[in-house]
Amino acid sequence: MFALKVARRYLLSNPSQTLLLIAGVALGVTVFIFITALIAGLAVRLTEQVTGNSAHVSLEPPARLARVLKGPDLPVESVALISTFQRRQIRDWPMVLDLLRADTDVSAISAQISGSAFLVKSEAVSPVSIIGVEPQGIDAISRITPNIVDGGGDLGADGLLIGVRLAEDLGLGAGQSVLLRTERGVERQLTVRGVFRTGLQSLDERVAFLSLQTARPLFLLPEGVTNIEVKLRDPGDARATALFLAEATGLRATPWQEKNLGLEDALQAQAQTGTLIQVFSLISIVIGVSSALVLSAYRRRPEIGIMRAFGVPGGFILWVFLLQGLLIGLTGALIGCATGYGLCLWLAGITKPDGVQALPIAPEQGGYVAALLLTTLGAVIASILPARSASRLDPLEAIQQ
């Protein structure tokens, strides 16, 4: 294609300008990829921090509503009262667990008995949230046993695991006894088997774990469970999974996003900010390419005039400048994608002394295909104005200049 040869010759005739132009495009693409990977990595880290020690989907019994009773024998409408003493529970929880185990998107399941209680040690009394779990599944939702700093993770028949802040408040340590008084008025002397430190104040200060069988008589639940906590392989699927589980089980399914609306709003605002930065990067690329080609068209007015005088059609001139924009955009985009990926890999390898990434960057989510296509398209669009101007040039006027 002769137009491609002419376009390449025009670019190579002034190599310093062409190299600067390609470098500017590559720099813009590098910034585009870095921002995309940084925002994606930050979203992943924030999500992991929020959901790392909590469930992605929580299953609870449906809310009980008072029913209006109507009948011919009733002079007025009556209301079926609901007992406020009887605890809501999931009675057919083994069937629900079988359904969850069959779902390949589910990574962990924990059937629990949750309730409120008080821990009493001499004259010290502290409110605590009790979570009764199967001993073998204590780490299914929150990593507790790896974070034990005193004692061990074996709950046994009368064992209790408490957070380090709660242990400090009550002066407790592994092996010591403490009185547990539940919201149902049941009391039992338990032994602290271990003290954990997760770094989350809500866990370390107000949560205690015991076995599911130990929790049953304490909360007067001989058969059912109060909730089932679910972990997913991809936390982003929580809403869809919660909707499916609610329809399949009739239970109230709550995804983690509904419990952290502030975080979801922050992630959306962060994504919008990143999009604005990406748009400005593309605009700077378009302006740079367009201005350079406008200057090139002005400098080559005599040559264009001679070609037009020899009968070269304006469409050919148009293609020459469009191909220049295509070559500049494609070359700069390829170089920018390579440098952006290398930069992201290098930054991802920088870690703090504790092994955590210094920057929460995700090199695999840099949006490389989008950067390549948008930059190339932007460069072609940027060349339209100078291309049209050059193709409409009057030959006589150009030669006289």
N, C-alpha and C positions, 0 to 999 in steps of 0.2 A: 504494500500500500504506500503510494508515493507521499501522501499527506503525512503518514507516520514518519517517513524519512526526513521530510522537511521540518516537522516538529522536533524530532530528535536533534537535527542539525542546529536549529535555533537555540535549543537548550545547551548544547555543547559549545556553541560559539562564545558563550559568556559563562564559563564553568564556576567562577567564584559566586556570581549572583544565583546560579542554579543551586549550588551547594548550600548557600545560606537559606534559600527558600525551602529546600528539602529539610534542612536542619530545623527550621522554624516549624514546619509541619510535624516532624518527628517529635519535637519537644511538646507540642500541643497534644499529640496522641499519647505521649508518655504521661503527661499530667492527667489526661482523661482516664487512662488505665489505672494509674496510682489512686486517684480519687475513688474510682469504682471499686477497686479491691479493698481499699481502706474502709469504705462505708459498709461493704458486705462483711468484712471481717469484724468490724465493730458491732454490727447487728448480731453476728453469731456469738461473739463473746458476751454481750449483754444478755442474750437469750440463755446462754449456758449458765451465766451467773444467777439468773432468776430461777431457771428450771433445774439447775444442777442438783438441788436438794429438795425439790418439790415435784409433784406429779404434773404430767402434761394434761391429763383428763381425770377428773374426780367424779365418781359415780356415787350418788346418794339416793335414798328413798324419795319418791315424789312427795311434794307438799300436800298435806291433808287439808282439805277445804270443808267448811261446814256446809251441809246440804240442806236445802229448803224442802220440807216435807209437805206435800199437798194431798188432800183426800176428801171425799164427800162427808166423812164423819168428823172432820176437823173444822170447827167454825172459823178458825183463823189459820194462817200459815204458821207452821212450826219449824224449828231448826234442829237438826240432828247434831248434838254437841260432840265435840272432839275431846278426848282425854288428853290433858296436858301432862299427865304423869307417865303414861306409857311412852317409851322411847320409840322413835321411828327406827326401823331396821330393815335390812335386806335379808329376807328369810331364805330365798332360793339362791344364795350367793354361790354355791358350788356350780350351778348351771351357768351362771354368769362368768365364772372363771374358765369353764370349758370353752365358752364362746370366745373369750379373750385370747386363750392359748391358741385357738385356731386361726387367729388373725396374725399374718406375717409382719404387719406394721408395728405390732406391740412387742416391746423389748423387755418389759418387766411389769409384774402385777403384785399388788399387796392388798390383801383383805384385812381390814382393820376394825378395831373397836376404839372409838375416840370419845373422850369425855373429859370433864373438869374434875379437879380434886385439890386437896391440900396436903402438903408434906409437913409433918410436925416433928421437930427435933428439939426436945426439951421445951423451952419457951419460944423458940423460933418457929414461925408458921409462914409458909410461902405457897401461893397459888401455883398450880402447875397443870399443863395440858397433858393428859395421859394418852398414849398411843399403844394399843395392844396389837402385836403382830406375831406372825409365825416366826419362831426363833431363826429358822434357816433363811428367812426372807427379810431380815431386819435391814439389809443394805439394798433392798430392791429399789427404793425411792431415794433415800438419803444415805450417803456413805458415812455410816456411824462407826462400825468396828475399826476401819482403818484410821480413824481419828481419835481413838481412845488413848488418853494420856495417863490414865491411872486404872489399874485393874484389867479386866478382860471383857469379852463380849458374850460370855455364856450366861443366858438369862436364868435358866433352870425354872423350878416351880415357884420360887419366891424372890427372883432376882429383879433388879431395877437398874436401868441405865439412865444417867442424868447428865445434863450439860455442865461445863466447868463453871459458868457464872452462877448457876443454881447451887452447885456444890459449895462454892465460896460463900454464898449468902447464908447457907445453913450450916456451914462448917462440917461438911460431910466428905468422906473419902471412901475408897473401895474397901469393902468388908464391913462397913458400919451399918447399923440398923436404923430404920426410919419408919415412922407411922404414916400410912397413907389413908386419908379419909376422903371418899369419893362423894360426888354430888348426890348419890343415892343413899347417903348416910351409912355406908358400909365401911368398916375400918379393918386394916390388916397391917401387921408388922412385916416389912420387907427388908431385904438386904441390898445395899448398893453394890452391884457387881463391877461396874465400870463407870468412869467419868470421861466424856468425850468433849472435843473442842473442834467445831466445824468452822468457826469464824463468823457464823450468822447469829446475831444476838437473839433473834426469835427462837432459835433452836437451843442455843447454849444457856439461855436464861429461863425459858418457860416450858420446855418439853422434856418428858421422861418416857422411856420405853419399857414395856414389860411384855411377857408372852401372852398370846391370845387366850390360852386356857386360864391363865391367872386373872385376866381382865374380865372374863365372863361372870363369875360370881360377884366381883366388885361392882359391876355396872348392871347386874341383874339381867343379863342377856345370855341365856343358856344355849341358844342355837344360832341366832343371826349375827350379822355384823352391821356396823353403822355406816361404813363407806368402803369403797374399793378404789384404790389409787392405781393409775395406769401410766407407764412410761412408754413413749413412742420412739421409734428409730429416727424419725424426723419431727421435731416439735412443731414445724410449720403445718403439719397435717392435723393438728389438734382439733380445730373447728369441725372439719369434715368427719373426723373419727367420732367426736362427741355427738354430732347429729345422727350418725349411723347407730351408735350405741343407745342413744335415747329412744330411737324408733324400734330397735331390736329388743330392748329389755324393759322399756317402760319406766326406767329410772331417770332421775335428773342428772344429766351429764354436763359438767362444766369444764370448758377448756381453760388452759392457763391464761390465755389472753384476756378473758373476762375478769380474772382476778388481778390483772396487772394492766388496767386500761391506760394508766399514766405512761408505762413503758411502751405500749403500742403507739401512743400518740407521739412519743419522743422518737421512736424509730421511723415513723412516717415523716415527721419533720426533718429528720436527718437525711432520709432518702430524697426529699424534695430539695434540700440544700445541695446535696450532691448532684442532682439533676441540673440545677442552675449553674453550678460550676462547670459541668460537662458542656452545657449549651454555650457558655461564654468561651470555653476552649475551642469549640467548633467555629464560633463566630470569628475569633481571632485568626483561625486558619483560613477561613473564607476571605477575610479582609486582606490578609497577607498575600495570598495567591492572586486575588483580583488586582491589587495594586501593582504587583510585579508584572503581571501580564499586560496591564494598561500601559505601563512604562515601556515594556517590550514592543507593544504595538505602535506606540508613538515613535520609538527609535527606528522601527523598520518601515515607516511610512513610504520612503522612496522605493524600497524593494517591493513592497506590496503594490505600489502604483505601477511599477514596471511589469509585474506579473499580471495585473489587471489589464494593462495596455496590450499585452500579448494574448489576451483572450482567456486568461485563467478565470473561471467563474468564482463568484463570491462564496458559493457553498464550499469550495475547496479551501479558501482562506478561513472560513468558519471552522472547518474540521481541523485545520492546523492548530488553531489556538485551543480548541476543545481537547485535542489530544495532548497538547502541552499541559493543560490542567490535569488531565487524567494521569499522565506520567508522573507529574510532581506529587499529586495526591496519593497515588498508589505506592510510589517509592517511599515517600515520607511516612505513610501509614505502616508499611511493612517494617521499616527501621524502628518507628515508634513502638510498634507492638513488641518487637524483640527487646528493645531497651527497657520498655515498661515491665515486661515479664521478668527480665533479669533484675531490675531494681526491686520489684516486689519480692522475688526470691531472696535477695540479699537482706532486705529489711525483715522478712519473716524469720530468717535465721538468727537475728539478734535477740538474745534472751537475757532476762534478768538473772541474778544469782540463784533464785529459786526455780529456774527453768521455764518461767512464764515468758511469752513473747513480749518484747518491749513495745512493739506496735501491733495491734490486733488486725493484721492484714491477711487477706486470703488471696494468694496469687492466682489460684484456679478460677476465681470469680472476677477477673479483670475486665470482662466484656470485650474480648479481643475482636470477635467477629463484628460486633456492633461498631467498634472503633474503626476497623478497616473499611467497612461499607460506608459509614457516615462520613468519614474523612474523604474517601475517594469521591463520593457523590458531592460533598461540599466543594471540593476542588474543581470538579467539572462545572458545577453551578456558578462558582466564582469566575470561571473563564468565559461565561456566556456574554457578559457585557463587553469586555474587550474584543471578543470574537465577532460579535455583531458589528461593533464599531469598525473593526478592520475590514470586514467583508463588504461594508457599505462605502468604503473609501472611494472618493472620486480619483481616477488614475491621473488626470491632468493636474489636478491640485497637488497630489502627492509628489509627482515628478518635479513640479516647479519648486517644491520645498527642498 
